[in-house]
Amino acid sequence: MDAETKKEFEKLSLEFATSLAKGLGGLTKDIGGVTKDIEDLTVVVKESFDAMDVRMDTLENKVDTLDNKVSALDTRMGTLENKVDNLDNKVDKLESKMDAGFASIRAELRSINERLDVLEISVKKLSRAETEDIGVAYKDLEEIKIRVANIEQRLKTQSV
């Protein structure tokens, strides 16, 4: 209850008590203490409204505090959402760069494999004497081929 309403209520309560007392002027001797009881009742009602005003003010303060806290949480959530979106964008860019990098590595490995296949065919066509002379080179080619296969396998498992 606001201050203006409170004053108006007090004024009306006092006017009511006064009017009632005047109207009952002659009867107060017979009724004895009725006016006093009405005045006491008016005071009790006023005190009850005053106490209710204090409780309402306290409740309004608590609601305001909660509103402020909710607003602060909304702001923090917005900030966190922006940060998560930024992280998502960075991860997407990183994935794109990694895919491009792995694609170029795979292309290079395919090229190496093709050259190794050509060399292997050429070595097999050589005569036995020629093969013995280049046996060490042939072993090196086989080892390189195995290493390339291993690298390809690791790339497949990393990109999955």
N, C-alpha and C positions, 0 to 999 in steps of 0.2 A: 504494500500500500504506500503510495507516495505521500509526501508531507502535506500537500494541499488537501488531499482526500482525508487524511488523518485529522487535520484541523477542522474541516467541515463536519466530520463525524463527531468530534468533541463538542463543537458548537451546537450541533443538533441535539446531542445527548443532554447538554446542559439546558438548552431551551425546552426540551421535552420534560426534563425534571422540574424546571421552574414552572412551566405551564401546568404540569400535573399538580404541583404543590399549590399553585394559585387556585386551580379549579377545585381542589380538595380542601381549600383553606379552612372552611368551617368543619370539615370532617376530620382534620388532623388531630383534634382533641379526642375524638372518639376512636379513631383508628390508631392513634399513638405511633410513632416511629416509622410510618409507612414512607414518608418523605426521606427519612434517614436511610431506610433500606434501599430506596430507589437511587439515592445518591451513591450509596455503597456499591450497588450493582453497576452503576455507570462507571465508577472507578475500576471495578473488577474487569469490565468489558474493555475499558481503555488500556489497562495493563496487559490484557490478553492480546490486543491488537499490537501493542508496542513490542511484546515478546515475539509475536509472529513476524513483525517487520524485521527484527534483528535476525531471526532465523532465515528469512527470505534474502536479506542482504548477504548473509554468510553463504547461502546456497548460490546466489548469483556470482559471488567472487570465485567460488569453486568451479562453477561452469565456465567462467571466463578463463580461469587457469587451464582447465582441460582443453578449451578451444585453442588457446595459445600452444599448448603441447601438441595437439593434433596438427596444427598448421606447421609447426617445426618439423614434425615427422613427415608430413607431406613434402616439404621442401627437401628434406634429406633423401626421401625415396626418389624424388625427381632427379637429384644429383646422382644417386646410385644407378638409376636406370640409364642416365646419360653415359656414365662410366662403363656400364656393361655393354651398351651399344658401341662405344668406341673400341672396347676390347674385341667385340665380335667383328668389327670392321678390320681391325689389325690382324686378327686370326685369318679372316678371309683373304686378305692381301698376302699374308705369309703362305697360305696354302697355294694360292695362285703362283707365287714365285717359286715355291718348291716343286709344283707340278711342272712348271716351265723348265726348271733346272734339271729335274729328273728326266724330262722328255729329251733334253739335249744330251744327257749322259747316255740314255738308252739308244739314241740315234748313233752316237759315237761307238757304243759297244756293238751295235749291229754292223757298223762299218768295219770295225776290227774283226768281227766274226767272219764277215764276207771275205776280207783279205786273207784271214787265216785259212779259210776253206780253199781259196785259190792257191795259196802256198802249199797246202797239204796235197792237193791234186797234182800240183807241179812236182812235188817231192816224190810222190808215188810213181810218177812216170819215169823218173830217173832210173838209170841202171843200178844194179846192186853195188857196183864199185863206187859209183857216184853217191849212192845213198850212205855207204859207210863213211865217206869223207864228210858228209854233212849230217851225220847221225846226231852229233851234239846239237846242231842247229834245229834239227827235227824235234829232239827232246825239249828244247827250249820252247819251240812252237806249241808242243802239247801242254807244257806247264802253263804257258800264257793262256791257252784255250781254257784250261781248267779254272784259272783265276778269273777270267772273264765270266765264265758260267757262275762262279761263286758270287761275283759282284752283281750279276743280273738277278740272282736269287735274293740277295740282300735288298736290292732295290724293290723287288716285287713285294717282299714282306714289309718294307717300310712304307710303301705307298698304300698298302691295304689298310 
